[in-house]
Amino acid sequence: MTRYRFDKVKECAQLKQSVSRLVCILFPELEKLVPTLHMASTYALLDEFPGAQQISNANLTH
């Protein structure tokens, strides 16, 4: 169980690094606007608006 947990923690850290790199490439200014990229609200934002085009077309009140 301990080795399994260690592997999953390591896998999670690698996935977070991958997400951080991709977000820095696609949305370089986002990192300055949020306290951390790994928050549920940030993930929800990226899920709803996966690209710059979707964000630019979004209504300001949305």
PyMOL Python script that loads the backbone (N, CA, C, O; Angstrom):
from pymol import cmd

cmd.read_pdbstr("""\
ATOM      1  N   MET A   1       0.823  -1.193   0.000  1.00  0.00           N
ATOM      2  CA  MET A   1       0.000   0.000   0.000  1.00  0.00           C
ATOM      3  C   MET A   1       0.869   1.259   0.000  1.00  0.00           C
ATOM      4  O   MET A   1       0.550   2.237  -0.676  1.00  0.00           O
ATOM      5  N   THR A   2       1.954   1.231   0.752  1.00  0.00           N
ATOM      6  CA  THR A   2       2.813   2.405   0.834  1.00  0.00           C
ATOM      7  C   THR A   2       3.452   2.710  -0.509  1.00  0.00           C
ATOM      8  O   THR A   2       3.509   3.869  -0.921  1.00  0.00           O
ATOM      9  N   ARG A   3       3.934   1.682  -1.195  1.00  0.00           N
ATOM     10  CA  ARG A   3       4.535   1.895  -2.507  1.00  0.00           C
ATOM     11  C   ARG A   3       3.499   2.378  -3.519  1.00  0.00           C
ATOM     12  O   ARG A   3       3.781   3.241  -4.351  1.00  0.00           O
ATOM     13  N   TYR A   4       2.324   1.822  -3.438  1.00  0.00           N
ATOM     14  CA  TYR A   4       1.248   2.238  -4.339  1.00  0.00           C
ATOM     15  C   TYR A   4       0.912   3.711  -4.128  1.00  0.00           C
ATOM     16  O   TYR A   4       0.771   4.461  -5.094  1.00  0.00           O
ATOM     17  N   ARG A   5       0.785   4.126  -2.877  1.00  0.00           N
ATOM     18  CA  ARG A   5       0.491   5.527  -2.577  1.00  0.00           C
ATOM     19  C   ARG A   5       1.622   6.423  -3.059  1.00  0.00           C
ATOM     20  O   ARG A   5       1.371   7.478  -3.641  1.00  0.00           O
ATOM     21  N   PHE A   6       2.852   6.019  -2.826  1.00  0.00           N
ATOM     22  CA  PHE A   6       4.004   6.797  -3.271  1.00  0.00           C
ATOM     23  C   PHE A   6       3.968   6.973  -4.792  1.00  0.00           C
ATOM     24  O   PHE A   6       4.223   8.065  -5.298  1.00  0.00           O
ATOM     25  N   ASP A   7       3.653   5.907  -5.510  1.00  0.00           N
ATOM     26  CA  ASP A   7       3.564   5.984  -6.966  1.00  0.00           C
ATOM     27  C   ASP A   7       2.454   6.931  -7.413  1.00  0.00           C
ATOM     28  O   ASP A   7       2.629   7.688  -8.368  1.00  0.00           O
ATOM     29  N   LYS A   8       1.331   6.892  -6.736  1.00  0.00           N
ATOM     30  CA  LYS A   8       0.206   7.769  -7.097  1.00  0.00           C
ATOM     31  C   LYS A   8       0.516   9.229  -6.781  1.00  0.00           C
ATOM     32  O   LYS A   8       0.144  10.114  -7.551  1.00  0.00           O
ATOM     33  N   VAL A   9       1.181   9.493  -5.681  1.00  0.00           N
ATOM     34  CA  VAL A   9       1.571  10.864  -5.340  1.00  0.00           C
ATOM     35  C   VAL A   9       2.563  11.389  -6.378  1.00  0.00           C
ATOM     36  O   VAL A   9       2.469  12.539  -6.807  1.00  0.00           O
ATOM     37  N   LYS A  10       3.499  10.551  -6.773  1.00  0.00           N
ATOM     38  CA  LYS A  10       4.477  10.930  -7.787  1.00  0.00           C
ATOM     39  C   LYS A  10       3.793  11.183  -9.131  1.00  0.00           C
ATOM     40  O   LYS A  10       4.124  12.143  -9.827  1.00  0.00           O
ATOM     41  N   GLU A  11       2.851  10.331  -9.491  1.00  0.00           N
ATOM     42  CA  GLU A  11       2.102  10.492 -10.737  1.00  0.00           C
ATOM     43  C   GLU A  11       1.290  11.787 -10.726  1.00  0.00           C
ATOM     44  O   GLU A  11       1.230  12.504 -11.725  1.00  0.00           O
ATOM     45  N   CYS A  12       0.673  12.073  -9.591  1.00  0.00           N
ATOM     46  CA  CYS A  12      -0.108  13.311  -9.449  1.00  0.00           C
ATOM     47  C   CYS A  12       0.786  14.537  -9.598  1.00  0.00           C
ATOM     48  O   CYS A  12       0.393  15.504 -10.250  1.00  0.00           O
ATOM     49  N   ALA A  13       1.961  14.517  -9.017  1.00  0.00           N
ATOM     50  CA  ALA A  13       2.897  15.635  -9.131  1.00  0.00           C
ATOM     51  C   ALA A  13       3.339  15.832 -10.577  1.00  0.00           C
ATOM     52  O   ALA A  13       3.465  16.967 -11.038  1.00  0.00           O
ATOM     53  N   GLN A  14       3.573  14.747 -11.284  1.00  0.00           N
ATOM     54  CA  GLN A  14       3.965  14.851 -12.691  1.00  0.00           C
ATOM     55  C   GLN A  14       2.833  15.423 -13.540  1.00  0.00           C
ATOM     56  O   GLN A  14       3.075  16.231 -14.436  1.00  0.00           O
ATOM     57  N   LEU A  15       1.607  15.008 -13.261  1.00  0.00           N
ATOM     58  CA  LEU A  15       0.466  15.545 -13.996  1.00  0.00           C
ATOM     59  C   LEU A  15       0.268  17.033 -13.724  1.00  0.00           C
ATOM     60  O   LEU A  15      -0.060  17.795 -14.634  1.00  0.00           O
ATOM     61  N   LYS A  16       0.466  17.444 -12.479  1.00  0.00           N
ATOM     62  CA  LYS A  16       0.347  18.870 -12.150  1.00  0.00           C
ATOM     63  C   LYS A  16       1.421  19.683 -12.863  1.00  0.00           C
ATOM     64  O   LYS A  16       1.153  20.795 -13.317  1.00  0.00           O
ATOM     65  N   GLN A  17       2.625  19.145 -12.968  1.00  0.00           N
ATOM     66  CA  GLN A  17       3.691  19.836 -13.698  1.00  0.00           C
ATOM     67  C   GLN A  17       3.335  19.966 -15.176  1.00  0.00           C
ATOM     68  O   GLN A  17       3.583  21.006 -15.787  1.00  0.00           O
ATOM     69  N   SER A  18       2.761  18.927 -15.745  1.00  0.00           N
ATOM     70  CA  SER A  18       2.348  18.963 -17.147  1.00  0.00           C
ATOM     71  C   SER A  18       1.266  20.011 -17.372  1.00  0.00           C
ATOM     72  O   SER A  18       1.311  20.769 -18.341  1.00  0.00           O
ATOM     73  N   VAL A  19       0.300  20.042 -16.470  1.00  0.00           N
ATOM     74  CA  VAL A  19      -0.770  21.040 -16.575  1.00  0.00           C
ATOM     75  C   VAL A  19      -0.180  22.443 -16.457  1.00  0.00           C
ATOM     76  O   VAL A  19      -0.553  23.336 -17.218  1.00  0.00           O
ATOM     77  N   SER A  20       0.725  22.642 -15.524  1.00  0.00           N
ATOM     78  CA  SER A  20       1.346  23.959 -15.340  1.00  0.00           C
ATOM     79  C   SER A  20       2.089  24.399 -16.596  1.00  0.00           C
ATOM     80  O   SER A  20       1.981  25.553 -17.012  1.00  0.00           O
ATOM     81  N   ARG A  21       2.837  23.490 -17.196  1.00  0.00           N
ATOM     82  CA  ARG A  21       3.569  23.831 -18.424  1.00  0.00           C
ATOM     83  C   ARG A  21       2.616  24.197 -19.550  1.00  0.00           C
ATOM     84  O   ARG A  21       2.839  25.183 -20.252  1.00  0.00           O
ATOM     85  N   LEU A  22       1.558  23.417 -19.731  1.00  0.00           N
ATOM     86  CA  LEU A  22       0.600  23.701 -20.797  1.00  0.00           C
ATOM     87  C   LEU A  22      -0.122  25.024 -20.573  1.00  0.00           C
ATOM     88  O   LEU A  22      -0.328  25.788 -21.515  1.00  0.00           O
ATOM     89  N   VAL A  23      -0.501  25.293 -19.342  1.00  0.00           N
ATOM     90  CA  VAL A  23      -1.184  26.551 -19.039  1.00  0.00           C
ATOM     91  C   VAL A  23      -0.243  27.735 -19.278  1.00  0.00           C
ATOM     92  O   VAL A  23      -0.672  28.773 -19.783  1.00  0.00           O
ATOM     93  N   CYS A  24       1.024  27.587 -18.923  1.00  0.00           N
ATOM     94  CA  CYS A  24       1.991  28.662 -19.150  1.00  0.00           C
ATOM     95  C   CYS A  24       2.177  28.932 -20.639  1.00  0.00           C
ATOM     96  O   CYS A  24       2.416  30.073 -21.037  1.00  0.00           O
ATOM     97  N   ILE A  25       2.070  27.902 -21.459  1.00  0.00           N
ATOM     98  CA  ILE A  25       2.193  28.078 -22.905  1.00  0.00           C
ATOM     99  C   ILE A  25       0.929  28.713 -23.477  1.00  0.00           C
ATOM    100  O   ILE A  25       1.009  29.657 -24.263  1.00  0.00           O
ATOM    101  N   LEU A  26      -0.240  28.197 -23.085  1.00  0.00           N
ATOM    102  CA  LEU A  26      -1.500  28.661 -23.666  1.00  0.00           C
ATOM    103  C   LEU A  26      -2.003  29.963 -23.064  1.00  0.00           C
ATOM    104  O   LEU A  26      -2.531  30.815 -23.779  1.00  0.00           O
ATOM    105  N   PHE A  27      -1.845  30.124 -21.758  1.00  0.00           N
ATOM    106  CA  PHE A  27      -2.342  31.299 -21.039  1.00  0.00           C
ATOM    107  C   PHE A  27      -1.252  31.831 -20.116  1.00  0.00           C
ATOM    108  O   PHE A  27      -1.345  31.640 -18.904  1.00  0.00           O
ATOM    109  N   PRO A  28      -0.227  32.487 -20.641  1.00  0.00           N
ATOM    110  CA  PRO A  28       0.884  32.917 -19.783  1.00  0.00           C
ATOM    111  C   PRO A  28       0.475  33.909 -18.695  1.00  0.00           C
ATOM    112  O   PRO A  28       1.129  33.982 -17.654  1.00  0.00           O
ATOM    113  N   GLU A  29      -0.584  34.663 -18.917  1.00  0.00           N
ATOM    114  CA  GLU A  29      -1.000  35.660 -17.925  1.00  0.00           C
ATOM    115  C   GLU A  29      -1.853  35.068 -16.811  1.00  0.00           C
ATOM    116  O   GLU A  29      -2.040  35.715 -15.780  1.00  0.00           O
ATOM    117  N   LEU A  30      -2.372  33.868 -16.987  1.00  0.00           N
ATOM    118  CA  LEU A  30      -3.263  33.268 -15.984  1.00  0.00           C
ATOM    119  C   LEU A  30      -2.556  33.029 -14.666  1.00  0.00           C
ATOM    120  O   LEU A  30      -3.162  33.183 -13.606  1.00  0.00           O
ATOM    121  N   GLU A  31      -1.303  32.662 -14.710  1.00  0.00           N
ATOM    122  CA  GLU A  31      -0.558  32.372 -13.482  1.00  0.00           C
ATOM    123  C   GLU A  31      -0.453  33.599 -12.579  1.00  0.00           C
ATOM    124  O   GLU A  31      -0.341  33.464 -11.360  1.00  0.00           O
ATOM    125  N   LYS A  32      -0.487  34.785 -13.163  1.00  0.00           N
ATOM    126  CA  LYS A  32      -0.404  36.022 -12.376  1.00  0.00           C
ATOM    127  C   LYS A  32      -1.753  36.409 -11.783  1.00  0.00           C
ATOM    128  O   LYS A  32      -1.818  37.192 -10.835  1.00  0.00           O
ATOM    129  N   LEU A  33      -2.830  35.859 -12.344  1.00  0.00           N
ATOM    130  CA  LEU A  33      -4.168  36.256 -11.922  1.00  0.00           C
ATOM    131  C   LEU A  33      -4.764  35.377 -10.825  1.00  0.00           C
ATOM    132  O   LEU A  33      -5.672  35.808 -10.113  1.00  0.00           O
ATOM    133  N   VAL A  34      -4.269  34.166 -10.683  1.00  0.00           N
ATOM    134  CA  VAL A  34      -4.818  33.242  -9.686  1.00  0.00           C
ATOM    135  C   VAL A  34      -3.741  32.875  -8.671  1.00  0.00           C
ATOM    136  O   VAL A  34      -2.557  32.851  -9.008  1.00  0.00           O
ATOM    137  N   PRO A  35      -4.138  32.589  -7.431  1.00  0.00           N
ATOM    138  CA  PRO A  35      -3.137  32.234  -6.411  1.00  0.00           C
ATOM    139  C   PRO A  35      -2.365  30.960  -6.758  1.00  0.00           C
ATOM    140  O   PRO A  35      -1.159  30.872  -6.528  1.00  0.00           O
ATOM    141  N   THR A  36      -3.075  29.975  -7.315  1.00  0.00           N
ATOM    142  CA  THR A  36      -2.435  28.737  -7.744  1.00  0.00           C
ATOM    143  C   THR A  36      -3.231  28.164  -8.913  1.00  0.00           C
ATOM    144  O   THR A  36      -4.450  28.322  -8.979  1.00  0.00           O
ATOM    145  N   LEU A  37      -2.551  27.513  -9.814  1.00  0.00           N
ATOM    146  CA  LEU A  37      -3.230  26.921 -10.962  1.00  0.00           C
ATOM    147  C   LEU A  37      -4.030  25.685 -10.580  1.00  0.00           C
ATOM    148  O   LEU A  37      -4.933  25.281 -11.313  1.00  0.00           O
ATOM    149  N   HIS A  38      -3.716  25.094  -9.465  1.00  0.00           N
ATOM    150  CA  HIS A  38      -4.308  23.822  -9.083  1.00  0.00           C
ATOM    151  C   HIS A  38      -5.437  24.004  -8.079  1.00  0.00           C
ATOM    152  O   HIS A  38      -5.435  23.415  -6.998  1.00  0.00           O
ATOM    153  N   MET A  39      -6.398  24.834  -8.463  1.00  0.00           N
ATOM    154  CA  MET A  39      -7.601  25.049  -7.660  1.00  0.00           C
ATOM    155  C   MET A  39      -8.794  24.577  -8.480  1.00  0.00           C
ATOM    156  O   MET A  39      -8.741  24.567  -9.710  1.00  0.00           O
ATOM    157  N   ALA A  40      -9.848  24.195  -7.816  1.00  0.00           N
ATOM    158  CA  ALA A  40     -11.044  23.725  -8.513  1.00  0.00           C
ATOM    159  C   ALA A  40     -11.612  24.814  -9.418  1.00  0.00           C
ATOM    160  O   ALA A  40     -12.061  24.525 -10.527  1.00  0.00           O
ATOM    161  N   SER A  41     -11.596  26.051  -8.960  1.00  0.00           N
ATOM    162  CA  SER A  41     -12.151  27.139  -9.773  1.00  0.00           C
ATOM    163  C   SER A  41     -11.321  27.386 -11.030  1.00  0.00           C
ATOM    164  O   SER A  41     -11.880  27.683 -12.086  1.00  0.00           O
ATOM    165  N   THR A  42     -10.009  27.271 -10.935  1.00  0.00           N
ATOM    166  CA  THR A  42      -9.150  27.441 -12.104  1.00  0.00           C
ATOM    167  C   THR A  42      -9.361  26.305 -13.088  1.00  0.00           C
ATOM    168  O   THR A  42      -9.418  26.531 -14.297  1.00  0.00           O
ATOM    169  N   TYR A  43      -9.476  25.087 -12.581  1.00  0.00           N
ATOM    170  CA  TYR A  43      -9.747  23.942 -13.452  1.00  0.00           C
ATOM    171  C   TYR A  43     -11.113  24.089 -14.122  1.00  0.00           C
ATOM    172  O   TYR A  43     -11.265  23.742 -15.293  1.00  0.00           O
ATOM    173  N   ALA A  44     -12.106  24.601 -13.391  1.00  0.00           N
ATOM    174  CA  ALA A  44     -13.438  24.811 -13.965  1.00  0.00           C
ATOM    175  C   ALA A  44     -13.380  25.867 -15.074  1.00  0.00           C
ATOM    176  O   ALA A  44     -14.029  25.719 -16.109  1.00  0.00           O
ATOM    177  N   LEU A  45     -12.610  26.922 -14.855  1.00  0.00           N
ATOM    178  CA  LEU A  45     -12.439  27.958 -15.874  1.00  0.00           C
ATOM    179  C   LEU A  45     -11.807  27.378 -17.131  1.00  0.00           C
ATOM    180  O   LEU A  45     -12.267  27.642 -18.242  1.00  0.00           O
ATOM    181  N   LEU A  46     -10.762  26.595 -16.957  1.00  0.00           N
ATOM    182  CA  LEU A  46     -10.081  25.989 -18.108  1.00  0.00           C
ATOM    183  C   LEU A  46     -10.948  24.931 -18.781  1.00  0.00           C
ATOM    184  O   LEU A  46     -10.836  24.715 -19.988  1.00  0.00           O
ATOM    185  N   ASP A  47     -11.795  24.283 -18.023  1.00  0.00           N
ATOM    186  CA  ASP A  47     -12.706  23.296 -18.598  1.00  0.00           C
ATOM    187  C   ASP A  47     -13.753  23.975 -19.469  1.00  0.00           C
ATOM    188  O   ASP A  47     -14.077  23.485 -20.551  1.00  0.00           O
ATOM    189  N   GLU A  48     -14.282  25.103 -19.001  1.00  0.00           N
ATOM    190  CA  GLU A  48     -15.323  25.809 -19.752  1.00  0.00           C
ATOM    191  C   GLU A  48     -14.744  26.605 -20.917  1.00  0.00           C
ATOM    192  O   GLU A  48     -15.372  26.708 -21.971  1.00  0.00           O
ATOM    193  N   PHE A  49     -13.562  27.163 -20.735  1.00  0.00           N
ATOM    194  CA  PHE A  49     -12.919  27.964 -21.772  1.00  0.00           C
ATOM    195  C   PHE A  49     -11.529  27.392 -22.057  1.00  0.00           C
ATOM    196  O   PHE A  49     -10.538  27.898 -21.532  1.00  0.00           O
ATOM    197  N   PRO A  50     -11.445  26.346 -22.879  1.00  0.00           N
ATOM    198  CA  PRO A  50     -10.164  25.669 -23.091  1.00  0.00           C
ATOM    199  C   PRO A  50      -9.182  26.410 -23.986  1.00  0.00           C
ATOM    200  O   PRO A  50      -8.030  25.993 -24.109  1.00  0.00           O
ATOM    201  N   GLY A  51      -9.609  27.489 -24.607  1.00  0.00           N
ATOM    202  CA  GLY A  51      -8.694  28.214 -25.489  1.00  0.00           C
ATOM    203  C   GLY A  51      -8.899  29.709 -25.416  1.00  0.00           C
ATOM    204  O   GLY A  51      -9.898  30.190 -24.881  1.00  0.00           O
ATOM    205  N   ALA A  52      -7.949  30.431 -25.955  1.00  0.00           N
ATOM    206  CA  ALA A  52      -8.023  31.896 -25.937  1.00  0.00           C
ATOM    207  C   ALA A  52      -9.223  32.390 -26.748  1.00  0.00           C
ATOM    208  O   ALA A  52      -9.837  33.398 -26.396  1.00  0.00           O
ATOM    209  N   GLN A  53      -9.554  31.692 -27.821  1.00  0.00           N
ATOM    210  CA  GLN A  53     -10.692  32.087 -28.649  1.00  0.00           C
ATOM    211  C   GLN A  53     -11.999  32.002 -27.856  1.00  0.00           C
ATOM    212  O   GLN A  53     -12.845  32.890 -27.966  1.00  0.00           O
ATOM    213  N   GLN A  54     -12.169  30.963 -27.073  1.00  0.00           N
ATOM    214  CA  GLN A  54     -13.384  30.820 -26.266  1.00  0.00           C
ATOM    215  C   GLN A  54     -13.468  31.914 -25.195  1.00  0.00           C
ATOM    216  O   GLN A  54     -14.554  32.420 -24.909  1.00  0.00           O
ATOM    217  N   ILE A  55     -12.356  32.268 -24.619  1.00  0.00           N
ATOM    218  CA  ILE A  55     -12.346  33.327 -23.612  1.00  0.00           C
ATOM    219  C   ILE A  55     -12.667  34.668 -24.248  1.00  0.00           C
ATOM    220  O   ILE A  55     -13.425  35.455 -23.681  1.00  0.00           O
ATOM    221  N   SER A  56     -12.102  34.942 -25.418  1.00  0.00           N
ATOM    222  CA  SER A  56     -12.358  36.229 -26.072  1.00  0.00           C
ATOM    223  C   SER A  56     -13.803  36.343 -26.545  1.00  0.00           C
ATOM    224  O   SER A  56     -14.331  37.451 -26.631  1.00  0.00           O
ATOM    225  N   ASN A  57     -14.447  35.230 -26.851  1.00  0.00           N
ATOM    226  CA  ASN A  57     -15.843  35.255 -27.295  1.00  0.00           C
ATOM    227  C   ASN A  57     -16.839  35.226 -26.132  1.00  0.00           C
ATOM    228  O   ASN A  57     -18.037  35.405 -26.352  1.00  0.00           O
ATOM    229  N   ALA A  58     -16.375  35.009 -24.919  1.00  0.00           N
ATOM    230  CA  ALA A  58     -17.273  34.890 -23.759  1.00  0.00           C
ATOM    231  C   ALA A  58     -17.831  36.258 -23.381  1.00  0.00           C
ATOM    232  O   ALA A  58     -17.178  37.290 -23.541  1.00  0.00           O
ATOM    233  N   ASN A  59     -19.046  36.230 -22.880  1.00  0.00           N
ATOM    234  CA  ASN A  59     -19.671  37.444 -22.371  1.00  0.00           C
ATOM    235  C   ASN A  59     -18.995  37.819 -21.053  1.00  0.00           C
ATOM    236  O   ASN A  59     -18.645  36.944 -20.260  1.00  0.00           O
ATOM    237  N   LEU A  60     -18.814  39.099 -20.824  1.00  0.00           N
ATOM    238  CA  LEU A  60     -18.128  39.555 -19.619  1.00  0.00           C
ATOM    239  C   LEU A  60     -18.851  39.147 -18.338  1.00  0.00           C
ATOM    240  O   LEU A  60     -18.200  38.889 -17.326  1.00  0.00           O
ATOM    241  N   THR A  61     -20.165  39.083 -18.360  1.00  0.00           N
ATOM    242  CA  THR A  61     -20.903  38.700 -17.152  1.00  0.00           C
ATOM    243  C   THR A  61     -20.827  37.216 -16.893  1.00  0.00           C
ATOM    244  O   THR A  61     -21.101  36.767 -15.780  1.00  0.00           O
ATOM    245  N   HIS A  62     -20.460  36.446 -17.895  1.00  0.00           N
ATOM    246  CA  HIS A  62     -20.346  34.995 -17.730  1.00  0.00           C
ATOM    247  C   HIS A  62     -19.018  34.702 -17.075  1.00  0.00           C
ATOM    248  O   HIS A  62     -18.693  33.540 -16.831  1.00  0.00           O
TER     249      HIS A  62
END
""", "prot")
cmd.dss("prot")
cmd.show_as("cartoon", "prot")
cmd.util.cbc("prot")
cmd.orient("prot")
